[in-house]
Structures are given as structure tokens and as C-alpha cells.
Amino acid sequence: MNTTQLTPAQHAILAYALEHTGGKIDWFPDNIKGGARKKVLDGLFNRALITTDGTDWFVAAEGYDAMGRARPAQAPLDADPEIEAAVTAAEAAWARDASTEQAKPSTRENSKQAEVIRMLQRPEGATIAQICNATGWQAHTVRGTFAGAFKKKLGLTIVSDKAQGGERVYRIA
């Protein structure tokens, strides 16, 4: 089922390329000139419907799908023993590095993020106000850093406690 919506110009350009030039985009409707051509190409490229070899534009596999056409068959590549050996060695090195990597946050030691992490690792933890004073950040920036950089990007678990009548204290679990 084709769910990609194309403008009439995009449809015409892709259809012509598929029917007449083996997927190479070298024709545009008469009313698409100059900057309009660039916008149409940018729109197709941003949606991964076309690709480039640096000089020319070609319909990508996704462009064939959007037009409801079968993707062209690709000729099998001949394996180069030197490249295969280099790839195997690189993959083995990556696997070794990944298995010996320690689970620590990837942040510069002298950054504000590193300072906040150190504050959160203390036994007493840190309050939003303490972090704001140490970094100069506003409270919403601190909370956003917890959710974005620390939880999502660094994979840290932030926990909080609030004593009766006291401020909420945050820690890294």
C-alpha cells in the first residue's frame, strides 16, 4: 500500500525518471525552473525518495516504493578479500572495546554536566536550588538536563526524595 503523498510535480519527475532514464532525474516540467527545482529536489531528498552520486540525482529505493514500482535488482558485489579482512578486524576490535567499556557517563570532567553528576552522586544528593547555584542554570534547565541528557542520553537513573516540609533532593541511583 502506497502511503507516501507526492505533489504533482514530484510525481511527474519521479515517473519520468523511472519510465525514460532508468531512474536518473534529468527532466522537470516546464513550470518548474530555478529555485523551484531545488525545492522539489530538496523535498524528495529529505524524504529519502532520491539520492545523489555527487553530480546527478537518482530515484532511491524508497522512491520506487512511493511510485508503486518494484525496486531494481542490484548486481551482487564481488568480495574483496582485503576489505573483508579489514572489516572483520574492525568488527572484532569494536566488540572488544564494547565488552571492556565501563558504564560511566560520557561527559567532559570540567563541564557543568560533570559537576551536576558529581553533586548527584554525593550521599546527600542535591536540590534543584543547589544545582542552580552551582551552574547558573534556571530550574527548568536542570529538570530538562535530568530528563534529556542524564536519563535519555547517558542512561542514568535519577531518584528523588522529599522530607516532610523540606526540599526535594535528587540522587543518581
N, C-alpha and C positions, 0 to 999 in steps of 0.2 A: 504494500500500500504506500503510495506516494504522499507524504505529509509536508514536503518542502514547498513553500509558496514562493513562486518566482514572479517577478514583474514581467510584463510582455516583452520588454527589451532583453531581459536576462534570458527568457525562454527562447527568443528568436536567435540570440547569439549562440547559446548552447546547442540548439537544434541545428543551426547551420554548421557549426564546428563538427558535430557528430556525423552529419549526413554528407558533408562535402570535403572536409580537410583532415579526416582521421583524428579529430579531437583537437587540432590546433586552432586557436582563436585568432583569426586574421580578417574577419568581416564584422562590420557593425551596420545596423540600419542607418539610412541616410540622415535621420533626425538626431542621431547620437554622435556628437562631434566634441573634440577638445576635452574640456573638464568633465563633460557628461560621460565620456568614455572611461575616464579614470574612475569616476564614481561607480559606474556599473562594474568595472573590473574589481575595484576595492570591495564592493558589496559581495561579489561572487567569491573573491579570495577570502574575505573574513568569515564566510560561511563554509570554507574548505571545499567549494564546488569547483574551483580551478586551482591550478598550480603553475609554477614558472620554472624554467630552467636557467633563469637569469637574463634571458633575452626574449624568449617567446612565452606566451600563455597557452596552457593546455587544459582540457577538461579533466578534472580529477575523478577518481573512482566514485566519490560522493556525487559528483555532477552527473555521472551516468545514472546513478540511483535516482536522483531527483527528476531526471527525464524519463524514468521508467525503462531504461535501456540496460542490457546486460553489460557488465564490465568487460573490457577487452582482456583476453588471455595474455598472461605475461610469460615470456620465454624464460625457461629455467636458467639460472646463472651458473656458470662453471665455477666450481670451488677452487680458490687459490690456496694451496697448502700453506704458504707463508702467512696469509691473512688469517686462515683458520687457526694456526698455531698461536698467533698473536692474540686473537680473540679468546681462545681457551686460556692462555696465560693471564690475560687481563681479568677474565671472569673469576679465575681461581684466586687472584690477588684481592679482588673485591670481596669475595666470600670470606677470605682470611681476615681482612680488615673489619668486615661486618661482625664476625664472630668474636673479635677481640676488643671491639669498641665498647667503651664504658658508657653507661646510661647517665650522662651528665649533661646539663643544659649547654647548648652551643651558643655562647654569648661572650662578648669581649669582657675581660676581667675588670676593666676600668669604666664600664658603661653604667648608666643609670639602671638598666635592667639587672645587671650583675649585682649592684648594690641592693636592689629590692629583693632579689633572690636570697642574698646573704641575710637580710633582715627577716625574711620569712622562714629561714632555716634556724633562726635562734630559738631556743626552748620557749621563750616568752612570746615569740611571733612578733607581729607588728600591726598597728592600726592603720587605717586609711590616713588619718591625720599625721602620723609619724612618717609614713611614706611620702606624703605631700611635702612635709617639711624637709625631708632628706633630698628629694628630687626636684622640687619646684613645680611638680605637676599638679593639675587640678584633680579633684576626687574622681570625676568621670574618666579621666585618663588612666588613673590607677586601676579602676574597675575594668576598663577596656583592656588594659595590659594583662590583667589576670585571665580574662576570658579568651583573648586572642593569642597573644604571644606565649603566655605561660601554659595555658591549658591546651589550646589547639596546636600551636607550632612546636612547643617544647615538650608537650605531653606530661606536664607537671600536674599533680593533684593538689588543689588549694582547698583547705578546710578552714572553717571559721567557728568561733565560739563567742558567745556574748554572756558575760556575767550579769546578774541582776543589777540593773541601774548603771552598768558600765558600757564601755565602747566595745564594738565587735573587733575581735583580734583574729588575724589571718595567719595561717602557717602552711608550709609545704608538708603534705602527709608523707 
